[in-house]
């Protein structure tokens, strides 16, 4: 099963010469400039046989590990600022789950975890995000979570906008 996550970035990545006025269909939809702005970008790809969405919009994996969600939207962060994000993780199984590896998608992030999450207990992943080397703009960075006890790998996304 492939997971698709829609990240609406059109207004931040489109050329300023293209109309974004919904009432101006001629220039915002049908013009050559607008047509050239239409594109799709694959940020990452995840394959897992048994991923389901619960009715509470949590991401469940094999019913053993429950993550808060797939996309964390942090909003605006001032340039040259560091913030911390704590991502809740729940071990829904009857055995310990060990987070073997956390991989981040850029040098601007560092990820930490309590490593072992006891059965039916909450854990967390802590992200340190430092924008000091980033230009103003919108960033979407993947974080890959890998468990030791199962053949499991999940990617979540952290979205934020760096401001001057």
Secondary structure, DSSP 8 states (H G I E B T S, - for coil): -B-------HHHHS-TTS---TT-HHHHTSSHHHHHH---------B-TTEEE-TTS-EEETTTEEES-SEEEEEEEETT-EEEEEEEEEE-SSS-EEEEEEEESSTTEEEEE-SEE-TT-EEEEEEEEE-TT--SEEEEEEEEEEETTTTEEEEEEEEEEEE-
